[in-house]
């Protein structure tokens, strides 16, 4: 999903159709999620169909400029009326676009190059078809499952690469991507990051998932210097998992757990459940467009095919409601 204001947003997913297994669909709201209307999706399929140009996520910078990605990359400059497949410089045609975000008039894509087995960073101005390849890249490591996270705040940004464990990262400084040492490099597990300002960040580490200590001990950390260093929070619930993580303001963090969404509203001193997920359901994504409005995707995969649901909050993450699409 992607919102460009409290009122306007998009949701990408699939709907039943005559084709197997399902057809790509894109919905648009102009009233904060109260009503939704279908618009033209990219002429491809969902990534589960195995298409090299298939997509699984959507981001918009404004009412006109948007991108659908993962693993392919498509762009629209007219709000979804038409879509064009994007060719990125310096990477092969089958490179996988893992992450894409937009901020400060620019769009950034994080790409896995299968030839060099490295993560590369591409940048374009919003509204332009010209992309630029950064000189900074991150070796993908020896694991079989590289995953990237991209966080942008104004003119600042961070890329974190997990491949079972934390492999490396990059940081956007003065308009250039430079190597960055992310948190949890020695945690024997993946890490997840979120930022509310250019200086204030949170990180959650699944410690011990792929080595000692055992059993795994997810821990949360905070940074007030743009990721240069992190300090552990005073309290971290043992149930948090980390892969869905968001922070609208420095004192607030909302994070996934094995029982739904947990949140702290005082910088980690106290925690409480804010969305009890039903059985066999996990929250796959959470994010905020403003200090008060946020969105999340929950996924129930107990059946033959996963079923997703959209959640929204209007009070800074304290309460979440299911949205009818």
N, C-alpha and C positions, 0 to 999 in steps of 0.2 A: 504494500500500500504506500501511498505518498500523498501528503497534504502540503499545499503551498500557502494556505491561510487557514484560520479556524473554520471557514466555510467550505473551501474548495479542496477536493481530494479525489483520488483514484484508487481502485482496487483491481488487481490482476489475479485471475484464477481460471478455473475450468468449469464448463457446464456440459451436461449430457447432450449428445447429438448423435447423428447417424454414423459418424466416424468413430473409430476406436483409437484410444480408449475414451477420449473426451476432446472437446474443442476449447481453444483459448477464448477467454472472455475478458473484457475490460469494462468496469463500471465507473461512473462519474457522479459526484455529488456536488451541489453548489449551495447546500443549506446545512452544512455541518454533519452530514450523515443521516439526516431524517428521511430523505428520499434519494434514490439512485436510479440512473438511466444508463443503458448500455451504449457504448461508443465503439468505434472501429478498433479492434486490436491489431497488432502486427500480423502480417500474413505468414505465420509459422505456427508451431505447436508448443505445448508445454514441455519443459525439459524432460519429463518422464517418458515422453514419446521417443527419446533417443535421437532427436534431431540436433545436428551440429549448430544450427541457427535457432534452436528452440530457446524459449525464455521462461523465467520463473519469478522475476521481480520487476518492479516499475518505480521510476523516480521522475518527478517533474520539478522544474525550476520555477515555472510560472504557468499561466493559463495555456500557453502555446508550446513551450519547449519541454519535451519529455523523452525518456529513454526506457526501453524494455531490454532486459539483459539476463544472463545466466543460463546457458553458456554463451549464446550468441549476443549480438548487440544491434538494436534497432533504434532509430530516432524519429521523432515527429517534431515539426515546427509549426503545426496548425492545430494543436490540441487533440491529436489522434485521428483527424480526418484522413491523413495519409502517413505512411511510414516508409522509411528507407533503411536498408541494411548498411551498417557502418563498417568500413574497413580501416583498421588501425595500423599505423606505420610501425615498422620494426619488429612485428610479430607475425607468425604464420596465420593463415586463414582459420585454422582449427584451434587457435588459442582460446582459452576459456576465460571469459569475463566473470571474475568471482564477485567483485564489489563495485559499486558505482554510487557516488554521492555528488551533490551540487551545493555550492555555497559561494557567496561573494562574487557572483557573476561568472563562476567557472564550474566546469564539471570534471570530475576525476574518475577514471576507471582503473581498477587493479586487475591485472591480467596474468594468467599462468601460461607461460611459453613452454609448450611440451618439448620443444627441441633442446633448449638449454636447461630445461627443468628449473626455471627461475621465475620469480614474480616480478613483473614490470609495471610501471606506473605511467599512464597516459593522461594528458590534460588538454582540455579545449575550452574556449570561451563559449558561454551560453549563446546559442543562436548561430554559431559557426560550425562548418563541417570540417574544419582543419584541426587535427590532433597532433600533439607534440609528445614524443617519448622522452621520459626523464633518463638521465645518465645513471641514476641510482636504481639498482635492482637488488632483490633478496634471493639468495639460493634457497630452493624449495626444501632442502633437507633429504634425509634418507627414508622417511616414512611414506606410506602409500596414499595418505589422505590430506594433502595440503588444503588449508582453509584460511582465507584472509578476512580481516576486518578493516574497514575504512571509516574513520571518524573525521569530520570537518567541522570547524567552528570559525566562521568568518574567514580570515586569511591564514588560519592555522589548521594543521591536519596531521593525522597519524595513520600509519598502516602497521598492522600486527599480523604476523604469519604464524599460524599453528600448523604443525604436521605431527599429530599426536601430542607432542610437547611444543613449547614455544621455540621457534627457530630464529626469528629476528624481526626487525621492523625498520620503518623509515618515518621521518618527521619533516613536515613542511615548515621551513624557516626562511623568511624574507623572499618568498616566492620560489624557493628551490627545495626539492626533496633531498634530504641528507640521511645517511645511516643513523638509526636510533636503536638504543638498547632498551627494549620493552621490559616490563616487569615479569617476574616469574620464570626467568630463564633457567633456574635451577630447581624448579618445582616438580619436575617429572610429570607434567600435565599441561593442558592447554590453559590459555588466559583469555579474558574478555575485557574490553575497555569501552568507556563512554565518557563524554566530556560535556559540561554545561557552559564553559567559557574557554577562552584560549589558555587559561592557567589551571582551571579546576577540573580534575579527572577522577574517575574511579576505575579500579581494576579488580576482577575476581579471578582467582587462580584455583583450578581443580588440582590441588596438590596430590601427588602420589597416584594419579590415574594410570600412569605407565611406569611406575617404579616406586621406591620408598619415598615418603612414609606410607604405611598401610595401616588401616584402610584410608581411602582418599579423604582429604580434609580441605574442602574448598575454603579459601580465605579471601577477605576483601581488603583492599588498600585504597588510599587516597593520595592524590598529588595536588599541590597548590602551585607548582612551578612548571606547568605544561608538560609533565611527564619526565622531567629530568631526574626526579626521585619520587619514591612512593613510601608511605608510612602505613602500617597496619591499622585498621579501625579497632576501636576499643572492644567491640563485640561483633562476631560474625556467626549467624546461625549455621549449624552443621548441615542443614537441609538444602542450602542454596546450591544451584548448579551453574549459573553464570552465563549460559549461552544466550539468554535474552536479558539485556541490561540497558538501562536508560537513566539519565539524570537531567531533569529540567533546570534545576538550580543547585548550587554547591551543597546545600544541606540535605538534598533529597536524592535517594537512589531507589529504583524499582528493579527487582531482579527475579528471575525464575527460580523456583524450588521444586522439589518433588511433590509438593502439595499445592502448587499454584504460584501466584505472585506474592512476594514479600516486599516490604518497603521500610526504609528508615527515613524519618523526617527531621532528624537531629544529628546528621553526620555519622551515623553508626552507633550511637549510644543505646538506642532502643529500636526494636523491630516489631512489625505486626503484619499479619496476613491481610492482603487487600483484595485478592481474588482466589477463592478456593476452587481449583480446577477439578472437574468431574473425573471419575475413574478412567484410566488409560488416556488421559489428556495432558498435554504439556504445552506451555507457552513458548512459541518458536520465535517470536519477535515482539519487541516493545520499543516505543519511541515517543518523543514529544515534539510538537510543533510550536507550542508556547509554554509558558510556565504552568499553565493550568490544563491545557488540552493535550491528551496523549492517545495513542492507538496501540493495539496489540493484536497478535494473531495467535489463537490457540488451535491445536491440532490433535484430533482424536484418530489414532491409527490402529484401533483394535479390530476394525473390520477388514474387508478385502482391499479397500483403498482408503487412504487418509481423507478425513473430512475436516476442513478448516472453518474457523469462525472468527468474526471480527469483533473486537472489544474496543470501547472508548471510555475515556475519563474526561471530566470537565472540571475537576477540583484538585488537580495536581497529583493524581495517582492514588488518592485515598479511597475512591470508589470506582468500580468498573462495571459497565453495562454491556450486555450483548446487543449487537446491532443487526437488524434485519436487512438483508441485501435482496 
